[in-house]
Amino acid sequence: MINKKQSVTLLGAALLSVSLSACSVFDWLVYKPDIPQGNYMEPQQVEKLRINMTKAQAEYILGRPVLRDSFADNTWYYVYHFKSGRDASITHKELVLHFDDDKLVKVDGDYELSPEFTTPLEQSSLPGTSAESPAEPLLPAQRGDAKPLVEEEKPLSQQQLKDEK
């Protein structure tokens, strides 16, 4: 049988253990922001890379690298680090470009390269274009339906305004 002193001690121990673990129990109620750092890159950007591209062309596609090695300017590092605020999961991706004489020669990292990466830029074509069908913008008259996409409201004339009254 439990006497009054033992029950108070037991209750005190239970309250102490609950109060110490309260921070972790109610942790999901506290808002924690997501923390993205570095260069976020879409796979479509990396697929545009081609061998023998210049540094300027690679920087135009991917943006400025996070790190350019000060002792070897021919190696560029693109690093992306994302920490989720909700579940504290971490995503870390890297892309390393290697240049030789201002030309891209090798790409390492966590991104998939296009199968056309080894085709120099001068010999490859942009997606969706070919030599027999040049990429020209389609004007509304050439589209097939020449009607306007949005009907304009015409202002009423003075006579029509008088007739409405």
N, CA, C and O of each residue as an XYZ file, in Angstrom:
660
protein
N       0.825     -1.163      0.000
C       0.000      0.000      0.000
C       0.886      1.249      0.000
O       1.924      1.292      0.659
N       0.456      2.248     -0.745
C       1.239      3.475     -0.881
C       0.707      4.495      0.112
O      -0.488      4.788      0.154
N       1.626      5.028      0.911
C       1.187      6.054      1.852
C       1.236      7.428      1.182
O       1.634      7.554      0.024
N       0.830      8.445      1.923
C       0.699      9.797      1.379
C       2.045     10.366      0.952
O       2.126     11.034     -0.079
N       3.093     10.117      1.713
C       4.425     10.653      1.400
C       4.968     10.036      0.111
O       5.565     10.736     -0.707
N       4.766      8.749     -0.073
C       5.238      8.080     -1.290
C       4.460      8.552     -2.523
O       5.033      8.691     -3.603
N       3.167      8.797     -2.361
C       2.365      9.257     -3.503
C       2.758     10.680     -3.912
O       2.775     11.001     -5.101
N       3.073     11.530     -2.934
C       3.518     12.895     -3.263
C       4.872     12.833     -3.970
O       5.089     13.569     -4.933
N       5.768     11.990     -3.526
C       7.078     11.820     -4.159
C       6.913     11.288     -5.586
O       7.562     11.774     -6.511
N       6.060     10.310     -5.755
C       5.798      9.739     -7.073
C       5.181     10.776     -8.009
O       5.569     10.883     -9.172
N       4.207     11.546     -7.486
C       3.579     12.599     -8.281
C       4.586     13.686     -8.646
O       4.572     14.188     -9.770
N       5.452     14.053     -7.719
C       6.491     15.057     -7.977
C       7.469     14.584     -9.045
O       7.862     15.365     -9.912
N       7.864     13.317     -8.993
C       8.776     12.747     -9.993
C       8.115     12.734    -11.369
O       8.767     13.019    -12.374
N       6.824     12.405    -11.420
C       6.104     12.382    -12.697
C       6.002     13.796    -13.276
O       6.225     13.992    -14.471
N       5.667     14.781    -12.435
C       5.582     16.167    -12.913
C       6.936     16.689    -13.378
O       7.014     17.411    -14.372
N       7.998     16.331    -12.668
C       9.342     16.756    -13.060
C       9.723     16.159    -14.406
O      10.282     16.856    -15.253
N       9.429     14.883    -14.617
C       9.780     14.253    -15.897
C       8.961     14.826    -17.048
O       9.481     14.984    -18.153
N       7.686     15.141    -16.808
C       6.855     15.746    -17.847
C       7.326     17.157    -18.157
O       7.362     17.555    -19.321
N       7.690     17.921    -17.126
C       8.121     19.302    -17.371
C       9.456     19.358    -18.095
O       9.686     20.271    -18.888
N      10.344     18.399    -17.839
C      11.622     18.383    -18.538
C      11.468     17.964    -19.995
O      12.223     18.418    -20.854
N      10.514     17.119    -20.274
C      10.309     16.674    -21.647
C       9.279     17.529    -22.383
O       8.964     17.242    -23.538
N       8.754     18.558    -21.751
C       7.713     19.382    -22.375
C       8.216     20.076    -23.628
O       7.468     20.243    -24.592
N       9.472     20.479    -23.620
C      10.010     21.164    -24.807
C       9.999     20.240    -26.014
O       9.671     20.667    -27.121
N      10.353     18.991    -25.812
C      10.372     18.069    -26.943
C       8.975     17.583    -27.299
O       8.727     17.237    -28.454
N       8.064     17.547    -26.347
C       6.707     17.100    -26.625
C       5.975     18.137    -27.472
O       5.257     17.780    -28.406
N       6.153     19.421    -27.150
C       5.457     20.480    -27.865
C       6.322     21.144    -28.933
O       6.007     22.237    -29.404
N       7.400     20.487    -29.308
C       8.326     21.048    -30.291
C       7.660     21.252    -31.647
O       8.019     22.180    -32.371
N       6.707     20.415    -32.002
C       6.054     20.518    -33.301
C       5.152     21.742    -33.389
O       4.735     22.116    -34.485
N       4.846     22.369    -32.273
C       4.020     23.581    -32.288
C       4.819     24.837    -32.623
O       4.248     25.849    -33.031
N       6.122     24.775    -32.455
C       6.982     25.936    -32.681
C       7.341     26.005    -34.162
O       7.769     25.012    -34.750
N       7.162     27.196    -34.768
C       7.501     27.382    -36.178
C       9.008     27.532    -36.332
O       9.643     28.317    -35.628
N       9.565     26.772    -37.257
C      10.984     26.881    -37.588
C      11.067     27.053    -39.100
O      10.537     26.223    -39.839
N      11.717     28.104    -39.572
C      11.762     28.344    -41.016
C      12.720     27.387    -41.720
O      13.664     26.870    -41.121
N      12.452     27.165    -43.011
C      13.370     26.414    -43.854
C      14.596     27.286    -44.101
O      14.485     28.508    -44.197
N      15.767     26.654    -44.204
C      17.003     27.404    -44.394
C      17.679     26.924    -45.679
O      18.378     25.911    -45.667
N      17.477     27.648    -46.796
C      18.197     27.308    -48.025
C      19.493     28.127    -48.104
O      19.500     29.313    -47.772
N      20.567     27.505    -48.536
C      21.838     28.196    -48.677
C      22.512     27.740    -49.960
O      22.429     26.568    -50.328
N      23.170     28.653    -50.632
C      23.947     28.313    -51.815
C      23.178     28.502    -53.099
O      22.230     29.285    -53.166
N      23.605     27.765    -54.134
C      23.033     27.861    -55.470
C      21.997     26.771    -55.674
O      22.335     25.590    -55.754
N      20.713     27.175    -55.761
C      19.676     26.208    -56.121
C      19.644     26.119    -57.636
O      19.527     27.137    -58.319
N      19.745     24.912    -58.162
C      19.747     24.725    -59.613
C      18.691     23.710    -60.010
O      18.549     22.658    -59.388
N      17.966     24.043    -61.042
C      17.001     23.117    -61.631
C      17.762     22.141    -62.528
O      18.797     22.503    -63.087
N      17.270     20.921    -62.672
C      17.924     19.971    -63.581
C      17.993     20.485    -65.022
O      18.915     20.142    -65.762
N      17.009     21.316    -65.420
C      17.013     21.852    -66.785
C      18.227     22.748    -67.012
O      18.750     22.806    -68.125
N      18.680     23.446    -65.973
C      19.857     24.295    -66.114
C      21.097     23.444    -66.358
O      21.906     23.754    -67.232
N      21.247     22.376    -65.589
C      22.427     21.524    -65.713
C      22.420     20.806    -67.063
O      23.481     20.553    -67.633
N      21.240     20.478    -67.574
C      21.151     19.797    -68.869
C      21.598     20.683    -70.023
O      21.898     20.172    -71.102
N      21.650     21.988    -69.825
C      22.090     22.899    -70.882
C      23.602     22.977    -71.011
O      24.111     23.535    -71.983
N      24.324     22.426    -70.049
C      25.786     22.464    -70.112
C      26.296     21.584    -71.238
O      25.791     20.483    -71.461
N      27.295     22.076    -71.941
C      27.941     21.335    -73.027
C      29.451     21.449    -72.865
O      29.964     22.431    -72.327
N      30.139     20.439    -73.334
C      31.591     20.453    -73.284
C      32.114     21.597    -74.163
O      31.482     21.949    -75.159
N      33.224     22.155    -73.811
C      33.888     23.267    -74.502
C      33.147     24.592    -74.364
O      33.442     25.527    -75.110
N      32.198     24.707    -73.440
C      31.584     26.001    -73.162
C      32.613     26.897    -72.484
O      33.500     26.410    -71.783
N      32.495     28.189    -72.689
C      33.378     29.115    -71.999
C      32.884     29.337    -70.575
O      31.767     28.960    -70.221
N      33.730     29.951    -69.775
C      33.334     30.254    -68.390
C      32.152     31.216    -68.369
O      31.257     31.088    -67.533
N      32.148     32.172    -69.282
C      31.047     33.138    -69.338
C      29.729     32.456    -69.680
O      28.691     32.805    -69.117
N      29.753     31.492    -70.590
C      28.535     30.776    -70.957
C      28.026     29.918    -69.790
O      26.824     29.873    -69.529
N      28.927     29.251    -69.104
C      28.528     28.433    -67.957
C      27.966     29.309    -66.839
O      26.994     28.931    -66.185
N      28.569     30.469    -66.617
C      28.071     31.375    -65.584
C      26.723     31.957    -65.981
O      25.893     32.217    -65.109
N      26.484     32.166    -67.251
C      25.190     32.661    -67.721
C      24.082     31.636    -67.440
O      22.965     32.011    -67.082
N      24.389     30.366    -67.599
C      23.393     29.312    -67.393
C      23.152     29.042    -65.909
O      22.004     28.956    -65.475
N      24.220     28.910    -65.132
C      24.101     28.477    -63.742
C      24.178     29.593    -62.712
O      23.826     29.384    -61.551
N      24.629     30.766    -63.113
C      24.844     31.838    -62.150
C      26.251     31.772    -61.592
O      27.049     30.917    -61.976
N      26.545     32.691    -60.676
C      27.880     32.714    -60.080
C      28.065     31.526    -59.141
O      27.154     31.179    -58.389
N      29.243     30.903    -59.184
C      29.474     29.777    -58.277
C      29.637     30.257    -56.840
O      30.004     31.407    -56.595
N      29.361     29.366    -55.898
C      29.551     29.680    -54.486
C      31.035     29.855    -54.193
O      31.423     30.716    -53.403
N      31.861     29.033    -54.833
C      33.289     29.057    -54.545
C      34.084     28.898    -55.827
O      33.854     27.987    -56.623
N      35.019     29.804    -55.999
C      36.027     29.662    -57.055
C      37.344     29.466    -56.341
O      37.752     30.307    -55.539
N      38.004     28.380    -56.619
C      39.258     28.080    -55.945
C      40.275     29.164    -56.264
O      40.589     29.405    -57.430
N      40.787     29.817    -55.230
C      41.701     30.937    -55.451
C      43.053     30.471    -55.978
O      43.772     31.257    -56.595
N      43.413     29.218    -55.750
C      44.686     28.717    -56.258
C      44.540     28.023    -57.604
O      45.511     27.883    -58.348
N      43.339     27.596    -57.907
C      43.080     26.949    -59.201
C      41.780     27.537    -59.731
O      40.703     27.014    -59.447
N      41.869     28.610    -60.492
C      40.683     29.319    -60.986
C      39.896     28.493    -61.999
O      38.829     28.910    -62.448
N      40.410     27.345    -62.352
C      39.731     26.506    -63.336
C      38.768     25.511    -62.710
O      38.269     24.624    -63.402
N      38.495     25.638    -61.413
C      37.539     24.762    -60.737
C      36.501     25.623    -60.039
O      36.831     26.466    -59.204
N      35.236     25.396    -60.394
C      34.126     26.137    -59.792
C      33.253     25.172    -59.019
O      32.996     24.053    -59.461
N      32.793     25.624    -57.845
C      31.944     24.802    -56.989
C      30.573     25.451    -56.840
O      30.463     26.609    -56.437
N      29.540     24.698    -57.167
C      28.162     25.109    -56.925
C      27.632     24.182    -55.835
O      27.540     22.971    -56.034
N      27.286     24.750    -54.693
C      26.852     23.963    -53.543
C      25.479     24.455    -53.119
O      25.235     25.660    -53.047
N      24.578     23.507    -52.837
C      23.246     23.845    -52.340
C      22.997     23.029    -51.085
O      23.164     21.810    -51.075
N      22.593     23.726    -50.019
C      22.328     23.093    -48.730
C      20.969     23.579    -48.250
O      20.741     24.784    -48.141
N      20.068     22.646    -47.964
C      18.710     23.000    -47.534
C      18.382     22.222    -46.267
O      18.468     20.995    -46.235
N      18.001     22.964    -45.213
C      17.572     22.330    -43.968
C      16.107     22.656    -43.752
O      15.726     23.823    -43.665
N      15.299     21.628    -43.667
C      13.868     21.796    -43.465
C      13.603     22.177    -42.015
O      14.161     21.577    -41.096
N      12.759     23.165    -41.818
C      12.419     23.591    -40.474
C      11.457     22.648    -39.797
O      11.446     22.562    -38.569
N      10.645     21.934    -40.563
C       9.619     21.071    -39.979
C      10.218     19.787    -39.413
O       9.981     19.449    -38.253
N      10.990     19.074    -40.222
C      11.491     17.784    -39.762
C      13.013     17.724    -39.645
O      13.571     16.661    -39.372
N      13.684     18.851    -39.848
C      15.144     18.975    -39.737
C      15.886     18.079    -40.726
O      17.050     17.749    -40.501
N      15.227     17.680    -41.823
C      15.925     16.903    -42.839
C      16.848     17.831    -43.628
O      16.570     19.021    -43.773
N      17.926     17.285    -44.125
C      18.939     18.082    -44.824
C      19.117     17.544    -46.235
O      19.263     16.340    -46.443
N      19.102     18.456    -47.201
C      19.394     18.127    -48.587
C      20.684     18.849    -48.960
O      20.797     20.061    -48.776
N      21.635     18.120    -49.474
C      22.921     18.707    -49.838
C      23.270     18.236    -51.252
O      23.340     17.035    -51.513
N      23.488     19.190    -52.159
C      23.851     18.851    -53.535
C      25.053     19.676    -53.951
O      25.202     20.828    -53.545
N      25.904     19.079    -54.760
C      27.102     19.757    -55.247
C      27.226     19.564    -56.753
O      26.790     18.556    -57.311
N      27.827     20.549    -57.386
C      28.170     20.464    -58.793
C      29.526     21.141    -58.946
O      29.699     22.290    -58.541
N      30.484     20.432    -59.530
C      31.836     20.956    -59.682
C      32.157     21.013    -61.170
O      32.099     20.001    -61.868
N      32.496     22.212    -61.650
C      32.866     22.397    -63.048
C      34.374     22.525    -63.147
O      34.995     23.249    -62.368
N      34.958     21.829    -64.098
C      36.398     21.883    -64.330
C      36.640     22.490    -65.710
O      36.070     22.040    -66.704
N      37.480     23.501    -65.760
C      37.802     24.188    -67.002
C      39.268     23.971    -67.336
O      40.101     23.773    -66.451
N      39.566     24.012    -68.615
C      40.950     23.984    -69.079
C      41.059     25.002    -70.199
O      40.420     24.857    -71.242
N      41.864     26.027    -69.987
C      42.059     27.097    -70.968
C      40.719     27.750    -71.326
O      40.399     27.928    -72.501
N      39.940     28.105    -70.291
C      38.651     28.798    -70.409
C      37.571     27.959    -71.114
O      36.582     28.517    -71.589
N      37.738     26.650    -71.189
C      36.739     25.768    -71.795
C      36.339     24.693    -70.792
O      37.189     24.146    -70.089
N      35.043     24.391    -70.728
C      34.527     23.363    -69.827
C      34.955     21.990    -70.330
O      34.700     21.632    -71.480
N      35.620     21.212    -69.444
C      36.088     19.892    -69.860
C      35.451     18.760    -69.058
O      35.364     17.631    -69.541
N      34.999     19.060    -67.820
C      34.495     17.977    -66.980
C      33.520     18.546    -65.957
O      33.697     19.663    -65.472
N      32.480     17.761    -65.632
C      31.501     18.148    -64.620
C      31.315     16.972    -63.673
O      31.052     15.851    -64.107
N      31.453     17.233    -62.374
C      31.228     16.220    -61.340
C      30.105     16.696    -60.436
O      29.825     17.892    -60.358
N      29.461     15.756    -59.753
C      28.488     16.176    -58.755
C      27.254     15.303    -58.693
O      27.228     14.181    -59.199
N      26.226     15.856    -58.054
C      25.003     15.124    -57.759
C      23.906     15.306    -58.808
O      22.796     14.813    -58.613
N      24.178     15.983    -59.890
C      23.172     16.245    -60.917
C      23.434     15.377    -62.135
O      24.579     15.062    -62.457
N      22.345     14.990    -62.814
C      22.458     14.221    -64.051
C      22.793     15.159    -65.201
O      22.175     16.213    -65.350
N      23.759     14.780    -66.002
C      24.102     15.560    -67.190
C      23.269     15.083    -68.372
O      22.796     13.947    -68.401
N      23.101     15.959    -69.330
C      22.378     15.615    -70.542
C      23.192     14.592    -71.344
O      24.422     14.614    -71.301
N      22.522     13.705    -72.068
C      23.271     12.793    -72.937
C      24.053     13.538    -74.013
O      25.011     13.003    -74.571
N      23.645     14.774    -74.305
C      24.339     15.579    -75.312
C      25.474     16.414    -74.721
O      25.999     17.299    -75.398
N      25.862     16.150    -73.472
C      26.924     16.939    -72.847
C      28.218     16.872    -73.643
O      28.934     17.868    -73.743
N      28.525     15.709    -74.210
C      29.784     15.549    -74.942
C      29.734     16.152    -76.339
O      30.757     16.220    -77.021
N      28.541     16.594    -76.778
C      28.421     17.264    -78.072
C      28.723     18.744    -77.877
O      28.043     19.402    -77.089
N      29.719     19.287    -78.568
C      30.021     20.716    -78.399
C      28.820     21.587    -78.743
O      27.956     21.196    -79.528
N      28.779     22.751    -78.154
C      27.650     23.665    -78.304
C      27.408     24.040    -79.763
O      26.259     24.193    -80.178
N      28.461     24.187    -80.533
C      28.320     24.579    -81.943
C      27.643     23.489    -82.770
O      27.028     23.783    -83.795
N      27.750     22.242    -82.336
C      27.193     21.123    -83.103
C      25.824     20.678    -82.594
O      25.136     19.913    -83.270
N      25.421     21.144    -81.418
C      24.132     20.725    -80.864
C      23.060     21.743    -81.219
O      23.355     22.878    -81.594
N      21.810     21.313    -81.094
C      20.694     22.219    -81.369
C      19.904     22.424    -80.091
O      19.961     21.606    -79.172
N      19.181     23.505    -80.042
C      18.352     23.769    -78.890
C      17.172     22.800    -78.889
O      16.739     22.364    -79.956
N      16.654     22.460    -77.735
C      15.500     21.550    -77.697
C      14.303     22.146    -78.427
O      13.979     23.321    -78.261
N      13.652     21.316    -79.238
C      12.440     21.748    -79.926
C      12.674     22.472    -81.238
O      11.717     22.943    -81.853
N      13.927     22.575    -81.689
C      14.198     23.232    -82.966
C      14.899     22.252    -83.886
O      15.548     21.306    -83.439
N      14.758     22.493    -85.153
C      15.473     21.691    -86.142
C      15.772     22.568    -87.340
O      15.248     23.677    -87.450
N      16.617     22.074    -88.243
C      17.048     22.879    -89.390
C      15.899     23.110    -90.371
O      15.819     24.175    -90.984
N      14.995     22.111    -90.528
C      13.920     22.274    -91.508
C      12.780     23.156    -91.004
O      12.013     23.677    -91.814
N      12.646     23.338    -89.697
C      11.600     24.226    -89.193
C      12.236     25.275    -88.285
O      12.413     25.041    -87.090
N      12.576     26.423    -88.849
C      13.212     27.450    -88.025
C      12.252     27.951    -86.952
O      11.034     27.948    -87.133
N      12.818     28.372    -85.850
C      12.014     28.831    -84.721
C      11.609     30.286    -84.942
O      12.375     31.206    -84.655
N      10.409     30.479    -85.452
C       9.879     31.818    -85.668
C       8.626     31.974    -84.824
O       7.857     31.025    -84.667
N       8.419     33.148    -84.286
C       7.203     33.327    -83.495
C       5.967     33.274    -84.384
O       5.993     33.737    -85.524
N       4.892     32.711    -83.856
C       3.642     32.637    -84.594
C       2.802     33.863    -84.278
O       2.502     34.142    -83.117
N       2.430     34.583    -85.307
C       1.560     35.733    -85.144
C       0.121     35.236    -85.084
O      -0.168     34.151    -85.588
N      -0.794     36.003    -84.476
C      -2.181     35.528    -84.354
C      -2.811     35.146    -85.691
O      -3.601     34.202    -85.741
N      -2.486     35.849    -86.773
C      -3.073     35.532    -88.072
C      -2.577     34.180    -88.583
O      -3.270     33.536    -89.371
N      -1.395     33.735    -88.154
C      -0.829     32.471    -88.615
C      -1.188     31.313    -87.675
O      -0.898     30.158    -87.986
N      -1.802     31.604    -86.556
C      -2.084     30.621    -85.540
C      -3.186     29.647    -85.924
O      -3.236     28.539    -85.390
N      -4.048     30.022    -86.813
C      -5.176     29.155    -87.148
C      -6.482     29.809    -86.764
O      -7.432     29.763    -87.546
N      -6.571     30.403    -85.618
C      -7.771     31.148    -85.239
C      -7.360     32.615    -85.104
O      -6.709     33.011    -84.137
N      -7.751     33.396    -86.083
C      -7.330     34.790    -86.140
C      -8.126     35.693    -85.214
O      -7.812     36.877    -85.094
N      -9.148     35.162    -84.559
C      -9.944     36.012    -83.678
C      -9.103     36.389    -82.452
O      -8.231     35.623    -82.041
N      -9.356     37.547    -81.876
C      -8.583     37.952    -80.702
C      -8.915     37.077    -79.497
O     -10.018     36.543    -79.381
N      -7.941     36.942    -78.609
C      -8.144     36.110    -77.435
C      -9.077     36.770    -76.424
O      -9.769     36.076    -75.679
N      -9.103     38.111    -76.391
C      -9.949     38.851    -75.459
C     -10.735     39.879    -76.254
O     -10.165     40.646    -77.029
N     -12.044     39.892    -76.058
C     -12.881     40.877    -76.725
C     -12.797     42.207    -75.993
O     -12.923     42.254    -74.769
N     -12.589     43.275    -76.725
C     -12.533     44.605    -76.128
C     -13.934     45.191    -76.057
O     -14.747     45.001    -76.961
N     -14.201     45.898    -74.984
C     -15.471     46.595    -74.865
C     -15.324     47.954    -75.530
O     -14.409     48.718    -75.224
N     -16.240     48.241    -76.444
C     -16.177     49.514    -77.152
C     -16.974     50.545    -76.362
O     -18.060     50.240    -75.870
N     -16.452     51.755    -76.233
C     -17.198     52.788    -75.499
C     -18.463     53.181    -76.265
O     -18.491     53.204    -77.496
N     -19.488     53.482    -75.505
C     -20.757     53.881    -76.115
C     -20.653     55.302    -76.650
O     -19.995     56.160    -76.063
N     -21.316     55.528    -77.772
C     -21.317     56.872    -78.349
C     -22.303     57.761    -77.580
O     -23.081     57.273    -76.761
N     -22.260     59.035    -77.849
C     -23.154     59.977    -77.171
C     -24.609     59.658    -77.465
O     -25.461     59.780    -76.585
N     -24.901     59.254    -78.685
C     -26.280     58.933    -79.067
C     -26.765     57.702    -78.312
O     -27.904     57.673    -77.847
N     -25.916     56.686    -78.185
C     -26.306     55.470    -77.469
C     -26.530     55.762    -75.989
O     -27.405     55.157    -75.368
N     -25.754     56.679    -75.415
C     -25.941     57.053    -74.021
C     -27.284     57.740    -73.829
O     -27.974     57.486    -72.842
N     -27.668     58.625    -74.779
C     -28.957     59.314    -74.691
C     -30.100     58.320    -74.840
O     -31.121     58.438    -74.164
N     -29.927     57.324    -75.740
C     -30.981     56.341    -75.959
C     -31.208     55.450    -74.723
O     -32.334     55.028    -74.463
N     -30.141     55.168    -73.969
C     -30.263     54.329    -72.766
C     -31.026     55.025    -71.670
O     -31.684     54.367    -70.864
N     -30.955     56.373    -71.616
C     -31.633     57.133    -70.573
C     -33.074     57.207    -70.902
O     -33.848     57.806    -70.155
